């Protein structure tokens, strides 16, 4: 199927999941009460800004189709657009339809994932492709409930694909959208570390009634968070809704609540797992344990990382101390 021109996001963030911090900020406890009129202003100004400033990305083009949108959603989780672009294009060239990917071994998806990180996403995308082929005749389903029932697809991804690929009316809450709403409506610098029921209610209250407009609002608010209302060094001078932003009007009070979680990589099990997978991706035959032992100096951490890869289904152990990417 060919998706309408309803571009998805360009975010490197995933929808993060925390608790509502508004009670400690002095901001209104129930911002939903006044969002109806504010929402109309935000919709008009943010969508107009988006029309003039949206980046030209391949998954936003009409020929991307629902499958292209879905692939982008998996790849963009916690990964910058600049890293996703070459892998996305290679992926769609090799597997332009879900059935094309479903024919391949899961290990080929892991191999093609390259260095995007969080390689379990590759296995989940492969599993979704198999389910789409078996249950839906090879077409990404249009119904939100059917999308949600696919392997590896949660609340955010189902809403994003339904909105961006099929122009449906759903609240699409990734970290960028949550940050825009936290600042513009709730008046706090950052959203909680995990999505709350209050955030979902607010997002639903802000949805335009018209489905197509709602889909454009989802894409536009996401792009605003990615390019202007960023986590650091926000560009309020370029923001189309700065004059309505509750956080800016309150003097931009600093974040209160639990520390923002940072990501570390060097020296972690994630780094060791990445090094082990890099060797297996380059190999087209089973790899001896001795070869894998050379990728990391600390044997306990190396063994733990390898065991984790096996447990996650990313690596298949064979007799004789050999390892390979999974075939089934």
HELIX and SHEET records of a PDB file:
HELIX    1   1 UNK A   22  UNK A   24  5                                   3    
HELIX    2   2 UNK A   31  UNK A   34  5                                   4    
HELIX    3   3 UNK A   35  UNK A   53  1                                  19    
HELIX    4   4 UNK A   58  UNK A   60  5                                   3    
HELIX    5   5 UNK A   62  UNK A   64  5                                   3    
HELIX    6   6 UNK A   65  UNK A   75  1                                  11    
HELIX    7   7 UNK A   81  UNK A   94  1                                  14    
HELIX    8   8 UNK A   98  UNK A  102  1                                   5    
HELIX    9   9 UNK A  106  UNK A  113  1                                   8    
HELIX   10  10 UNK A  120  UNK A  135  1                                  16    
HELIX   11  11 UNK A  144  UNK A  148  1                                   5    
HELIX   12  12 UNK A  155  UNK A  166  1                                  12    
HELIX   13  13 UNK A  175  UNK A  181  1                                   7    
HELIX   14  14 UNK A  182  UNK A  186  3                                   5    
HELIX   15  15 UNK A  197  UNK A  206  1                                  10    
HELIX   16  16 UNK A  211  UNK A  227  1                                  17    
HELIX   17  17 UNK A  236  UNK A  238  5                                   3    
HELIX   18  18 UNK A  242  UNK A  244  5                                   3    
HELIX   19  19 UNK A  246  UNK A  249  1                                   4    
HELIX   20  20 UNK A  269  UNK A  282  1                                  14    
HELIX   21  21 UNK A  289  UNK A  293  1                                   5    
HELIX   22  22 UNK A  299  UNK A  311  1                                  13    
SHEET    1   A 3 UNK A 287  UNK A 288  0                                        
SHEET    2   A 3 UNK A 322  UNK A 324 -1                                        
SHEET    3   A 3 UNK A 316  UNK A 318 -1                                        
END                                                                             
